Amino acid sequence: MVQTLTVDLFLSVDGWAKGADSPGFFGYFGPDLDAWITTELAQPQLVVLGRRTYEALAGLPAQARGHRMDELDKVVFSSTLQAATWPNTRICREDLVGEVGRLKRDGDIPLRTMGSLSLARQLCDAGLVDRLRLMTFPLLAGPSGREPAFAGMASADLELVNHRALDGRILLAEYRPTGRDIPRA
């Protein structure tokens, strides 16, 4: 059975995944978001990360990260990272697309990315993503925006699978790539 790959991206309404001085979750952490994170982390999964996201998450204090994140198996794709100090983490220097394709085909648990924009773009462009979940926070990052979430990404037709509001202000939308061509005028 082929495993699924879910890509989770947190972004501002104007499409930025990061602001110059943005706190975690753009400063909009609340009880619904906390419950969603807890529920998602409880699911069996192999977490797929890029080096920068790995360093940001692994650098958090253990209590901020949570015990479950330490328990989960993680794969960091990097050609420069020398050692992984976060428990249950391995570094992969193999070709991202080839290795994730192998993990989907031969693995026994679903895969999930958290952030890692470059990785997410490559996996989307390679057609390996089964679910794209966008958590849109209620702000316009404007000139402070630092990482445009979809810059350089290939066109793709998406089908809305699910959506809901968290904490009365954060929109969680889940899409499935259809594989169809984009409608043209």
N, C-alpha and C positions, 0 to 999 in steps of 0.2 A: 504494500500500500504506500502510495506517495504521500509524504507529509506536507502540511500546509506551511506557508510562510506569510506572516502578518508583519506589516511595516507600520509602526506607530510614529506619528509626527505631531509635535506640539507647535502651534504657530499662532501668530497674531492675525487679525482679520485681514490685514494687508499682505499677508503671505510671508512674514519673516519668522524664522525659527529661533531667532535670538536677537536681543537688543543689546546695545553697548553696555548698559548697566542693569539689565533685567535680572531680577532675582529668579529663583527656581519657580517654575509654573507661572512665570510672568507676574508673580505676586498674588495670584488668584487661588491659592490652595484653600479648599473647603472640605466639609464632611463627605459630600457626594464624590468628589474627586479622590479623596482618601479611600473611600469604600471601593471605588472602581479599581484603583491601583492594587489594593489588597486582594480583591477578587481575581484580577488578572494575574498577579504574581503567584496565586495559589494553584493556577493551572500548570500541568506538565508542559515544559517548554525548554528549548535550547536557545539561549539569548545570543544573538549575533551582533557584534559591535565593531566599530572602527576604533582606531587608536585614540583619537581625541575624546570620543564619548567614554571609552573605557577609562582613560586617565581622569576625566571629570568625575565619573561615578565612583571609581575605586579610591579617589582622593577624598571622598566625603567621610566624615566620621562614621563608624560602624552603626551607631544608633540612628543616624540620619538615613543611612542606606537601608537599614532594616535587615533582620536575620535572614529572611527569605531570599533576598538578593545574594547573600553569601552562599546559600545552599544551592542555588540554581547553577547548572552547568552553563558556561559561557565560552564563546569562541571570539577571539579578537583578531581581526584581519589587519596585519601590519607588517611592513617590511623593515621598520625601524625600531620597534619596541623590543628591548633586550630581554626583559623578564616580566612575568605576570605575577604580581604579589597577592592579588585578590583570590580568595579560595575558589576552587572549582573552575579555574580559568586556564585555557590553553591559547597559545598564540599560533595562528595559522599564517604561513607565508605563501601558501598556494594561491592559485588564481581564484579570486572571489567567486566569479560566476560558476566555474567548474566545480569548486568545492561545495558551494551551497546547493548546486544541482545534485551533487552526490549525496549530501546530507538529507535533502528532501527525498531522494530515491531510496537510500539505504538506511536512513535513520528510523528510530522508533518513537520519536516525539516531535510535535510541531515546533517550528522555528519562529522566532520573533526578533525584530530589531527594535531598538529604543533610540530614537534620534539617529545619529550616524548618517547625516544627509548624503554624503558622497556614496556611501555604501547603499543607501536606499535608492538613490538615482540609478546606480549601476544595476541593481537587482530588478528595479521596475523596467528599465530599458531592455534587460535580458529576458523579460517575460516570466520571471520566477516568482513574482508576488501574487499571492492568492487573495489577500485582503490588505487594503490601504485604509488605515484608520487615522483620521485627522481630528485632533483636538484643537478647536479654534477658541482662543481666549479673547475676551471682549476689549480689545485695544487696538489702536493703530500705532505701530512702532515708529512709523514715519522715518525721519532722518536718522534716528538712533538704531534702525534695523541693521543687522550685521550679517545675517545669513539668509538669503532668499531661498525659501524651501524648494521651489521648483525650477530654479535657474538651471538651464542646460538639460533639462529632462525632456525625453522624447514625448510626442503627442500620444495620448492613449484615451480610448473610450472607457468610461467607468459606469457601473451600475450601482445605484444606491441600494445597500443591503439593509442598513439600520441607521437610526439616528436618535439622539436624545439630548436633553439639556442636563447639565450637572450644576448643582448649586445655583440654579436659576439664571446662569449667565455664561456658562461654558458649553459650546456645542461640540458634541462627539458625533462624527459622521463616519460610517464605515462603507467603503466602496469595494467592489469586485471588478478587476479589469476584465472586459468582455472579450478582448482580442479582435473586436471589429474595428474597421476603419473609422476615422473621425468623419462625421457628416460634413460635407462641403457645400457651400452656397452655389 
